[in-house]
Amino acid sequence: MRGLLAAAAFAGVVVGGMPCLGKDVRIGETSVVLTAPPGQCELDANQPADRSLLQAVGVAIGTNTLLAMYADCKQLTDWRAGKRGLLEDFAQYQVLTSTIDRPPEGQPAQALKELCGYLRDQGEKMATGMASDLKQRVEQALKDVVVNQLRFLGVVAEDGDACYGAMAQRAKAQTGKDVTIVGLSASAFVKGKLVYYYLFAPYRSGQTVNTLLAKQKLNVAAFLAANK
């Protein structure tokens, strides 16, 4: 079971108006509030451009279900107006589809510890031959990553609230613009339900992962606080 949950954490990252303070969703019989990252607005399936992207992400994440996707509000406005070919700063909430209707996890703290251990082991296997220093590992991965290829960089932090992993991916817009995107995943149990929360931003320097990690920890704190 832990392996299945961890595999979903990898599967979900192959992709993907005024900001809302919270969005109520249901994961099976459990009601969960999703909070928007600061400065980001939710994609709306009633918007043609948004709908196409949401459908594409839904297909790409395979065994996961997309609960919501957000993007930098200015980028999203330009995206909808056809002035931008690629969203570069965005976030996603996902859940493993097969667990939606299962009862909440009875021991979330232990389950999170086991999940993070599994992800850490898998990350080390995938990073064989790469530098141990995170900054060097990121720079090394970016030299080899090709368009639409995801490179998992391993677990970068773990605490009682979430397990955090880093990844890198190159994306190409229809306009031909090529952007390297760095992602920070947070696996967290909310009301006994495992939710995958992803934050993505363009790679700017060797400090990008650390900057994203600091932001994502604040995002996770806000998400958990909204569900107490």
Buried (B, 14 or more C-beta within 10 A) or exposed (E): EBEEBBBBBBBBBBBBEEBBEEBEBEBBEBEBBBBBBEEBBBBBEEBEBBEEBBEEBBEBBEBBBBBBBBBBBEBBBBBBEEEBBBBBBBBBBBBBBBBBEBEBBEEBEEBBBBBBBBBBEBBEEEBEEBEEEBBEBBBBBBEEBEEEEBBBBBBBBBEEBBBBBBBBBBBEEEEEEEBBBBBBBBBBBBBBBBBBBBBBBEBEEBEBBBBBBEBBBEBBEBBBEBBE
